[in-house]
Amino acid sequence: MGSRTQLLGLFLAMMTLNIIYMQGQQSLNAPDPSVSPEEVTPAPSLSPTVSPATGSR
């Protein structure tokens, strides 16, 4: 019972950290007018591949 609650808490912590990280990435990428669209597009394609890897650990 205790291990299940610990696992759930860790999962919730990982989810909140992931959401905060994604919001931080969006806020960092969005207000940058000097960056060309070609340089901005790789960022969304990279983030989905990184987030499942951290979640599966």
C-alpha positions in Angstrom: 0.0 0.0 0.0 2.8 2.4 0.9 4.8 1.6 -2.2 1.8 2.3 -4.4 1.2 5.7 -2.9 5.0 6.5 -3.2 4.8 5.4 -6.9 1.7 7.5 -7.5 3.4 10.5 -5.8 6.5 10.1 -7.9 4.4 9.8 -11.1 2.5 13.0 -10.2 5.7 14.8 -9.4 7.2 13.8 -12.8 4.0 14.9 -14.6 4.0 18.3 -12.9 7.7 18.8 -13.6 7.2 17.8 -17.2 4.3 20.3 -17.6 6.3 23.0 -16.0 9.3 22.2 -18.3 7.1 22.2 -21.4 5.6 25.6 -20.4 9.0 27.0 -19.8 10.2 25.8 -23.2 7.1 27.4 -24.9 7.6 30.7 -23.0 11.3 30.7 -24.0 10.7 29.9 -27.6 7.6 32.1 -28.2 8.8 35.7 -27.5 11.9 35.4 -29.6 11.3 37.3 -32.9 14.9 37.3 -33.9 14.9 33.5 -34.4 13.9 32.4 -37.9 10.9 30.0 -38.3 13.3 27.3 -39.7 15.2 27.3 -36.4 12.1 27.2 -34.3 10.4 24.2 -35.9 12.9 21.5 -34.7 12.1 22.3 -31.0 8.5 20.8 -31.0 9.7 17.7 -32.8 12.4 17.1 -30.2 10.3 17.7 -27.1 7.9 14.7 -27.6 10.8 12.3 -28.0 12.5 13.6 -24.8 9.5 13.6 -22.5 8.5 9.9 -22.8 12.1 8.9 -22.2 12.2 10.8 -18.8 8.7 9.4 -17.9 9.7 5.8 -18.6 12.6 6.0 -16.2 
